[in-house]
Amino acid sequence: MATATSTAGRTAWARNLAAPIRGFLHAEIGGSLILVAAIALALLWANLAPHSYEQLWETKATIAVGDHRLSTDLRGWINEGLMTLFFLVVGLEAKRELDVGELRERARLAVPAMAAFGGMAVAAAVYLLINAGGPGASGWGAAVSTDTALALGALSLVTRGRGLRARVFLLSMVVSDDLVALLIIALAYTETVSLTALAIALALFGVLIALRFAGTSWRAPTAILAGFGVWLAMFESGVDPVIAGLAIGLVTSAYPPARDDLERTTELARSFREQPTPELAYSARASMTAAISANERLQYLLHPWTSRVIVPLFALANAGVHLDGDLLSAASTSSITIGLVVAFVVAKPLGVLAATWVATRPAFGGTRPTLTWPALAVTASSAGVGFTVSLLVASLAFDGALLEQAKVGVLLTALLSPLVAWLAVRAMRRLPAEVRARQLEGTAPQIVDLSDEIDPDRDHVRGAPDAPVTLLEYGDLECPYCRDAWPVVHELQEQFGDELRYVFRHLPLSDVHPGAQMAAEATEAAAAQGAFWEMHERLLHDHDALTIADLHRHATELGLDVERFTDDLRRRRHAPRIARDVQSADASGVSGTPTFFINGRRHRGAYDGAALAAALRAAALRPVRS
């Protein structure tokens, strides 16, 4: 929970409990470091004590309820059980992007989806070409799927944490990639299928969808039971049950909290403060939870576990391979090892680029890409990392020596693809400035989140009218976080000069700040006498002193016509002006203060000087196009 001194905090109207795309990427990239450590540990273990390594993961574990038994080894419980949660989180993030993120404009989904399909098709074709007629041909499914964690980690490493759009594109692409890969597992690597169990899984999945329209009091426990039932039925059907995770994630909607829900939560919290009973505590907590979408609640709970525990545990159980001279000699000439390396490191990036070019052609009704072609080349190279699904498929297609050769190929992709991506970054940075500019002009603009365009005749604006970058804030004059943000805004204006204009709009949160509405009207009364910014700064500085007497004192010290100022407040002449700002905030999905928009694009995350300055510099390179 944020404290009053944190510039990254939010008021009780905070929009998200779970971090959106930036938080997802941050956790995924942090998890990739743990994943690399787990791979190294698995290799050390398998080479120093190979017998104990295999003995542990092949230990049988059984769950029995009456006459019904679920039995597999520890590796199977990880691969088919815990990994279901990993694919659930991937599906949740994809659905969040579809509902409220970059992909809510459906036309933008076509390009990364086509890129994923193209990369997979070319990779599979090259692998089959190398392994035609040989024992490795059956493992073509291991050559198609990108590892989400390692690919995002590699991209972040080579771009030094920059390039959010590239990471969003890669994430969108690998979700389609994972979906197709799981379908490949279900269709190509399932030997026997129980139609009865599969029908039960589909019926329970229908129950999950229907629960979206049910009451909130019993929906969550019922959904958990139905979701577990889907997994159990898939396990019994013979189809890999990890598919259940991705499917459930893709039907779990994301949405911003409604203003009515937030107001009800505030009232319940206030009631609990006045009468701290267990009933009111439970009601307030339940109301807060219900205000946030199930999608974001699940991500908040599961993502740290999947990225930093489950996937590294999967690596520990599957990446161990005894690298002796015989295996290395066999792998160096193995069509399986060579096929996997060429498919991922060479064929897949080329397939991604070719499919993206086709998908963006006007002749096919395509839209402009969201990335420049050099940036897309870096992203495509990062996508050439195979691990999680590749090892899953390899364990289904091979055993013995062939499986060991496949593991060597998969591990090599994790080393070579980041190297290719790094070389692509080096080449991109040497491009002339005019070439970079032409590339930027050929990309699609970012989706604008701001509902009402800036009107210089109505909005309060500081800075050059024609500045290439606009920073807009929705603020509350009684909010301590807005007070903390005000010096940051001043520093940014000094730092960027004529390159930046600043706009302030009112969002008084009257349910938590009773003096905010009157303070907002006082600044507008001062604006009528040409002193908006002077009054604005005074009230932010003294946000705990907003009585009528305090407002009169400020007006007197500013040399305003106090009688006119008082009459404006008494008649509430400027209340409609405040209401229009609040309506624009609602239309833009704003519910907390301070909330910033940069060139119409909502700024998410911290709003300290460094974070905002970085976002402003990025916007200066890509001003919003009309």
RAPE-V632215 format. One record per backbone hydrogen bond with DSSP energy under -0.5 kcal/mol. NH is the residue of the N-H (numbers start at 1). CO is the residue of the C=O. If there is no record, write none. Layout:
BEGIN
nh->NH co->CO
nh->NH co->CO
END
This chain:
BEGIN
nh->6 co->3
nh->7 co->5
nh->9 co->6
nh->11 co->593
nh->14 co->11
nh->24 co->20
nh->25 co->21
nh->26 co->22
nh->27 co->23
nh->28 co->24
nh->29 co->25
nh->30 co->26
nh->31 co->27
nh->32 co->28
nh->33 co->29
nh->33 co->30
nh->34 co->30
nh->35 co->31
nh->36 co->32
nh->37 co->33
nh->38 co->34
nh->39 co->35
nh->40 co->36
nh->41 co->37
nh->42 co->38
nh->43 co->39
nh->44 co->40
nh->45 co->41
nh->46 co->42
nh->47 co->43
nh->48 co->44
nh->49 co->45
nh->53 co->49
nh->54 co->50
nh->55 co->51
nh->56 co->52
nh->57 co->53
nh->58 co->54
nh->59 co->56
nh->61 co->72
nh->63 co->70
nh->64 co->62
nh->65 co->68
nh->68 co->65
nh->70 co->63
nh->71 co->69
nh->72 co->61
nh->74 co->59
nh->75 co->57
nh->77 co->73
nh->78 co->74
nh->79 co->75
nh->80 co->76
nh->81 co->76
nh->81 co->77
nh->82 co->77
nh->83 co->78
nh->84 co->81
nh->85 co->81
nh->85 co->82
nh->86 co->82
nh->87 co->83
nh->88 co->84
nh->89 co->85
nh->90 co->86
nh->91 co->87
nh->92 co->88
nh->93 co->89
nh->94 co->90
nh->95 co->91
nh->96 co->92
nh->97 co->93
nh->98 co->94
nh->99 co->95
nh->100 co->96
nh->101 co->96
nh->101 co->97
nh->103 co->97
nh->104 co->101
nh->105 co->102
nh->106 co->104
nh->108 co->105
nh->109 co->106
nh->110 co->106
nh->110 co->107
nh->111 co->107
nh->112 co->108
nh->113 co->109
nh->114 co->110
nh->115 co->111
nh->116 co->112
nh->117 co->113
nh->118 co->114
nh->119 co->115
nh->120 co->116
nh->121 co->117
nh->122 co->118
nh->123 co->119
nh->124 co->120
nh->125 co->121
nh->126 co->122
nh->127 co->123
nh->128 co->124
nh->129 co->125
nh->130 co->126
nh->131 co->127
nh->132 co->128
nh->132 co->129
nh->134 co->131
nh->137 co->134
nh->139 co->136
nh->140 co->137
nh->142 co->139
nh->143 co->140
nh->144 co->141
nh->147 co->385
nh->148 co->146
nh->151 co->147
nh->152 co->148
nh->153 co->149
nh->154 co->150
nh->155 co->151
nh->156 co->152
nh->157 co->153
nh->158 co->154
nh->159 co->155
nh->160 co->156
nh->160 co->157
nh->161 co->156
nh->162 co->159
nh->167 co->163
nh->168 co->164
nh->169 co->165
nh->170 co->166
nh->171 co->167
nh->172 co->168
nh->173 co->169
nh->174 co->170
nh->175 co->171
nh->176 co->172
nh->177 co->173
nh->178 co->174
nh->179 co->175
nh->180 co->176
nh->181 co->177
nh->182 co->178
nh->183 co->179
nh->184 co->180
nh->185 co->181
nh->186 co->182
nh->187 co->183
nh->188 co->184
nh->189 co->184
nh->189 co->185
nh->191 co->189
nh->194 co->237
nh->195 co->193
nh->198 co->194
nh->199 co->195
nh->200 co->196
nh->201 co->197
nh->202 co->198
nh->203 co->199
nh->204 co->200
nh->205 co->201
nh->206 co->202
nh->207 co->203
nh->208 co->204
nh->209 co->205
nh->210 co->206
nh->211 co->207
nh->212 co->209
nh->213 co->210
nh->214 co->211
nh->219 co->215
nh->220 co->216
nh->222 co->218
nh->223 co->219
nh->224 co->220
nh->225 co->221
nh->226 co->222
nh->227 co->223
nh->228 co->224
nh->229 co->225
nh->230 co->226
nh->231 co->227
nh->232 co->228
nh->233 co->229
nh->234 co->230
nh->235 co->231
nh->236 co->232
nh->237 co->233
nh->238 co->234
nh->238 co->235
nh->239 co->234
nh->243 co->240
nh->244 co->241
nh->245 co->241
nh->245 co->242
nh->246 co->242
nh->247 co->243
nh->248 co->244
nh->249 co->245
nh->250 co->246
nh->251 co->247
nh->251 co->248
nh->252 co->249
nh->253 co->251
nh->262 co->258
nh->263 co->259
nh->264 co->260
nh->265 co->261
nh->266 co->262
nh->267 co->263
nh->268 co->264
nh->269 co->265
nh->270 co->266
nh->271 co->267
nh->272 co->268
nh->273 co->269
nh->274 co->270
nh->275 co->271
nh->277 co->275
nh->281 co->277
nh->282 co->278
nh->283 co->279
nh->284 co->280
nh->285 co->281
nh->286 co->282
nh->287 co->283
nh->288 co->284
nh->289 co->285
nh->290 co->286
nh->291 co->287
nh->292 co->288
nh->292 co->289
nh->293 co->255
nh->295 co->253
nh->297 co->293
nh->298 co->294
nh->299 co->295
nh->300 co->296
nh->301 co->297
nh->302 co->298
nh->303 co->299
nh->305 co->302
nh->306 co->302
nh->307 co->303
nh->308 co->304
nh->309 co->305
nh->310 co->305
nh->311 co->306
nh->313 co->309
nh->314 co->310
nh->315 co->311
nh->316 co->312
nh->317 co->313
nh->318 co->314
nh->319 co->315
nh->323 co->321
nh->324 co->322
nh->328 co->324
nh->329 co->325
nh->330 co->326
nh->331 co->327
nh->332 co->328
nh->333 co->329
nh->333 co->330
nh->334 co->330
nh->338 co->334
nh->339 co->335
nh->340 co->336
nh->341 co->337
nh->342 co->338
nh->343 co->339
nh->344 co->340
nh->345 co->341
nh->346 co->342
nh->347 co->342
nh->348 co->343
nh->349 co->344
nh->350 co->346
nh->351 co->347
nh->352 co->348
nh->353 co->349
nh->354 co->350
nh->355 co->351
nh->356 co->352
nh->357 co->353
nh->358 co->354
nh->359 co->355
nh->360 co->356
nh->361 co->358
nh->364 co->361
nh->365 co->362
nh->366 co->361
nh->376 co->372
nh->377 co->373
nh->378 co->374
nh->379 co->375
nh->380 co->376
nh->381 co->377
nh->382 co->378
nh->383 co->379
nh->384 co->381
nh->385 co->382
nh->386 co->384
nh->391 co->387
nh->392 co->388
nh->393 co->389
nh->394 co->390
nh->395 co->391
nh->396 co->392
nh->396 co->393
nh->397 co->393
nh->398 co->394
nh->402 co->399
nh->403 co->399
nh->404 co->400
nh->405 co->401
nh->406 co->402
nh->407 co->403
nh->408 co->404
nh->409 co->405
nh->410 co->406
nh->411 co->407
nh->412 co->408
nh->413 co->409
nh->414 co->410
nh->415 co->411
nh->415 co->412
nh->416 co->412
nh->417 co->413
nh->419 co->415
nh->420 co->416
nh->421 co->417
nh->422 co->418
nh->423 co->419
nh->424 co->420
nh->425 co->421
nh->426 co->422
nh->427 co->423
nh->428 co->424
nh->429 co->425
nh->430 co->426
nh->430 co->427
nh->431 co->428
nh->436 co->432
nh->437 co->433
nh->438 co->434
nh->439 co->435
nh->440 co->436
nh->441 co->437
nh->442 co->438
nh->442 co->439
nh->443 co->440
nh->444 co->369
nh->449 co->600
nh->450 co->600
nh->453 co->451
nh->456 co->454
nh->458 co->455
nh->459 co->455
nh->460 co->504
nh->461 co->459
nh->462 co->502
nh->464 co->500
nh->467 co->464
nh->469 co->499
nh->471 co->501
nh->472 co->470
nh->472 co->597
nh->473 co->503
nh->474 co->595
nh->475 co->473
nh->475 co->505
nh->479 co->476
nh->483 co->479
nh->484 co->480
nh->485 co->481
nh->486 co->482
nh->487 co->483
nh->488 co->484
nh->489 co->485
nh->490 co->486
nh->491 co->487
nh->492 co->488
nh->493 co->489
nh->494 co->490
nh->495 co->491
nh->496 co->492
nh->497 co->493
nh->499 co->496
nh->500 co->497
nh->501 co->469
nh->502 co->462
nh->503 co->471
nh->504 co->460
nh->505 co->473
nh->507 co->475
nh->510 co->508
nh->512 co->509
nh->513 co->509
nh->516 co->513
nh->519 co->515
nh->520 co->516
nh->521 co->517
nh->522 co->518
nh->523 co->519
nh->524 co->520
nh->525 co->521
nh->526 co->522
nh->527 co->523
nh->528 co->524
nh->529 co->526
nh->530 co->527
nh->531 co->526
nh->535 co->531
nh->536 co->532
nh->537 co->533
nh->538 co->534
nh->539 co->535
nh->540 co->536
nh->541 co->537
nh->542 co->538
nh->543 co->540
nh->545 co->542
nh->551 co->547
nh->552 co->548
nh->553 co->549
nh->554 co->550
nh->555 co->551
nh->556 co->552
nh->557 co->553
nh->558 co->554
nh->559 co->556
nh->560 co->555
nh->562 co->560
nh->565 co->561
nh->566 co->562
nh->567 co->563
nh->568 co->564
nh->569 co->565
nh->570 co->566
nh->571 co->567
nh->572 co->568
nh->573 co->568
nh->575 co->572
nh->578 co->574
nh->579 co->575
nh->580 co->576
nh->581 co->577
nh->582 co->578
nh->583 co->579
nh->584 co->580
nh->585 co->581
nh->586 co->582
nh->587 co->583
nh->588 co->584
nh->589 co->586
nh->590 co->585
nh->594 co->474
nh->595 co->474
nh->596 co->603
nh->597 co->472
nh->598 co->601
nh->599 co->470
nh->599 co->597
nh->601 co->598
nh->603 co->596
nh->604 co->602
nh->607 co->7
nh->612 co->608
nh->613 co->609
nh->614 co->610
nh->615 co->611
nh->616 co->612
nh->617 co->613
nh->618 co->614
nh->619 co->615
nh->620 co->616
nh->621 co->617
nh->622 co->618
nh->622 co->619
END
